[in-house]
Amino acid sequence: MTHPFKTTITDGVAELVIDAPPVNALNDAGWHALADEIARLGRDPAARVIVLRSEGRGFCAGVDIKELNAYPERIVSVNAGNYRSFEAVHRNPLPVIVAVHGFVLGGGIGLAGAADIVVAADNATFGVPEVDRGAMGGGAHLQRLFPVQKVRMMYFTGEPITAAEAHRLGAVERVVAPAQLRDAALDIARKIAAKSTAMIRLAKESLNGIEDGNLEDKYRWEQGFTLQAYMTKDSAETRAAFVEKRQAQLNN
């Protein structure tokens, strides 16, 4: 099976690059494969830190809406793949640096929100268009990046924010030109890789333990509402409208 990503490990830095044209929207199988690979890297003795980034027009557009429009019953498995991927980042025994560019949407928010450190190209935008796609989810990870009221503004309107605004709000460590994004992420990764692996692993586990609440439990709560959303006529209509590139006819 061809996976929508490639992985290399150099001097302790594992680099996982998503490459699923045209917009890095992963299908059901792709999300599960990504989760497996991130978890595998956390167990690889050659890896001391993980960098997750993407090729193409944007970091990640989330799930494959076209697949779900054709096979809505796959939402349960897609939800599981999202959950497992975000958990693999957040609960990974190694620090995970996520480097984003272009659009960071849906599942892309989940990956970035689960990360330990986020760096962004200056063309990056962060958004959760879920309410316009007939779904829920992403709020728990968005709230790990941004303040509560900013999250609700983004969630209710579907309007994205820029990398500069994300940096101002403290979610992003560095904002650089797109051509410098990989180097910026690797610069931080090499600093971490040079530390004691035992100490960094303990630091990751201890920091996860002192977070407020349980990120995975919060996201699982949200996913229940995604299933409920899929039972509404508006959800099916918004997915069809997205695929057919037209305005959705909603039951307001």
C-alpha positions in Angstrom: 0.0 0.0 0.0 1.3 3.5 -0.9 1.1 5.8 2.1 0.5 9.6 1.8 3.7 10.4 3.6 7.5 9.7 3.7 9.8 9.3 6.7 13.5 9.7 7.3 15.7 9.7 10.4 18.9 11.7 10.5 21.0 12.3 13.6 18.1 11.6 15.9 15.7 13.8 14.1 12.8 11.9 12.5 11.1 13.8 9.7 7.7 12.8 8.6 6.4 14.6 5.5 2.8 14.4 4.4 2.4 14.4 0.6 -1.1 13.8 -0.5 -2.0 16.1 -3.4 -3.8 18.3 -4.0 -4.5 19.6 -0.5 -3.2 16.9 1.9 -6.7 15.8 2.9 -6.3 12.3 4.1 -8.8 9.5 3.5 -9.8 6.9 6.1 -6.8 4.6 5.3 -4.4 7.5 5.2 -5.3 8.7 8.8 -4.8 5.3 10.2 -1.5 4.8 8.4 -0.4 8.2 9.7 -1.3 7.3 13.3 0.7 4.0 13.0 3.7 5.8 11.6 3.9 8.5 14.2 3.5 5.9 17.0 6.2 3.7 15.3 8.6 6.7 15.2 8.1 7.1 19.0 9.3 3.6 19.5 12.3 3.8 17.1 15.5 3.9 19.1 17.2 6.0 16.4 14.7 8.8 16.9 15.0 11.4 19.6 12.6 14.1 18.3 10.0 14.2 15.5 9.3 16.9 12.9 6.0 16.7 11.1 5.5 18.8 8.0 3.9 18.7 4.5 4.6 19.3 0.9 2.3 21.1 -1.5 -0.2 24.0 -1.2 -0.9 23.7 2.5 -0.2 21.7 5.6 -3.4 19.7 5.9 -7.0 20.2 4.8 -8.3 17.5 7.2 -10.4 14.6 6.1 -11.3 13.7 2.5 -14.8 15.2 2.2 -15.3 13.5 -1.2 -14.8 10.1 0.4 -17.2 10.8 3.2 -19.8 12.2 0.7 -19.6 8.9 -1.2 -19.3 6.7 1.9 -20.8 8.5 4.9 -20.7 5.3 6.9 -16.9 5.6 7.0 -17.2 8.5 9.4 -16.8 6.2 12.4 -13.5 4.8 11.1 -12.3 8.3 10.0 -13.1 9.6 13.4 -11.0 6.8 14.9 -8.1 7.6 12.5 -8.2 11.2 13.5 -8.3 10.3 17.2 -5.4 7.9 16.8 -3.3 10.4 14.8 -3.7 13.2 17.3 -3.1 10.9 20.2 0.0 9.6 18.6 1.4 13.1 18.5 0.2 14.3 21.9 1.1 11.0 23.8 4.2 10.3 21.8 7.2 9.6 24.1 9.2 12.0 21.9 8.7 15.7 21.4 6.8 16.5 18.2 7.4 19.7 16.3 4.8 20.5 13.7 5.8 22.9 10.8 2.8 24.3 9.0 2.3 26.4 5.8 -0.7 27.4 3.8 -4.0 26.1 5.1 -4.2 24.4 8.4 -7.8 23.0 8.6 -9.8 20.4 10.4 -7.4 17.4 11.0 -4.5 19.8 10.4 -5.6 21.7 13.5 -5.7 18.5 15.4 -2.1 17.6 14.5 -0.9 21.1 15.3 -2.9 21.4 18.5 -1.6 18.0 19.7 2.0 19.1 19.0 4.7 20.2 21.5 6.0 23.0 19.4 4.5 24.7 16.3 6.4 26.7 13.7 4.7 28.4 10.8 5.4 29.9 7.4 4.1 33.4 7.1 1.5 32.3 4.6 -0.1 29.8 7.1 -3.8 30.2 8.1 -5.5 28.3 10.9 -9.2 27.5 10.5 -12.0 25.1 11.5 -14.7 25.1 8.8 -16.5 22.1 10.4 -19.8 23.8 10.9 -19.8 24.5 7.1 -19.0 20.9 6.3 -21.7 19.3 8.5 -19.3 18.0 11.2 -17.9 18.8 14.6 -14.5 18.3 16.1 -11.2 20.2 16.5 -12.3 22.4 19.4 -10.3 20.6 22.0 -7.1 20.9 20.0 -7.9 24.5 18.9 -8.3 25.4 22.5 -4.8 24.0 23.2 -3.6 26.6 20.8 -5.8 29.6 21.3 -7.9 31.3 24.1 -11.5 30.2 24.6 -13.3 33.2 23.0 -10.9 33.1 20.0 -11.7 29.4 19.6 -15.5 30.1 19.6 -15.2 33.0 17.2 -13.2 30.7 14.8 -15.6 27.8 15.3 -18.9 29.6 14.9 -17.8 31.7 11.9 -15.4 29.3 10.2 -13.1 32.3 9.6 -9.4 31.5 9.7 -6.6 33.5 11.4 -3.1 34.2 10.1 0.2 32.9 11.3 1.0 36.4 12.6 -2.1 36.4 14.8 -1.4 32.9 15.9 2.1 34.0 16.9 0.7 37.0 18.8 -1.6 34.7 20.7 1.3 32.5 21.7 0.4 29.3 19.7 3.3 29.5 17.3 7.0 29.6 18.3 8.4 31.1 15.1 7.0 32.6 11.9 9.3 32.4 8.9 9.2 32.7 5.1 8.0 29.5 3.5 11.4 28.7 2.1 12.8 28.8 5.7 10.1 26.7 7.3 11.9 23.3 7.2 15.2 24.8 8.4 13.4 26.5 11.3 11.8 23.3 12.4 15.0 21.3 12.1 16.9 24.0 14.0 14.7 23.5 17.0 14.7 19.7 16.6 18.5 19.5 16.6 18.7 21.4 19.8 16.3 18.9 21.4 18.1 15.9 19.8 21.3 17.1 21.4 19.9 16.7 24.9 19.7 13.6 27.0 17.1 11.3 25.5 16.1 10.0 28.9 15.6 13.5 30.3 13.6 14.6 27.3 11.3 11.6 27.4 10.7 12.2 31.1 10.0 15.9 30.4 7.5 15.0 27.8 5.6 12.6 30.1 5.7 15.0 33.0 4.4 17.9 31.0 1.6 15.9 29.6 0.7 14.9 33.1 0.3 18.5 34.4 -2.0 19.7 31.6 -5.5 20.7 32.5 -8.0 18.0 31.6 -7.5 15.1 29.2 -7.1 16.2 25.6 -8.1 12.8 24.2 -11.2 12.6 26.4 -12.3 16.1 25.3 -11.8 15.2 21.7 -13.7 12.0 22.1 -16.6 14.0 23.5 -16.6 16.2 20.4 -16.6 13.2 18.1 -19.9 12.1 19.5 -21.4 15.4 18.2 -19.9 14.7 14.8 -21.9 11.5 14.6 -25.0 13.4 15.8 -24.3 16.1 13.1 -24.1 13.4 10.4 -27.7 12.4 11.2 -29.0 15.8 10.1 -30.1 16.7 6.6 -27.9 19.9 6.8 -24.8 17.7 7.2 -25.4 15.7 4.1 -26.3 18.9 2.1 -23.2 20.7 3.2 -21.0 17.8 2.1 -22.7 17.5 -1.2 -22.5 21.3 -1.8 -18.8 21.2 -1.0 -18.1 18.4 -3.5 -20.3 20.0 -6.2 -18.8 23.4 -5.6 -22.2 25.2 -4.9 -23.9 27.1 -2.2 -25.5 24.8 0.4 -29.3 24.9 0.7 -29.8 24.8 4.5 -32.9 24.2 6.6 -32.8 27.5 8.6 
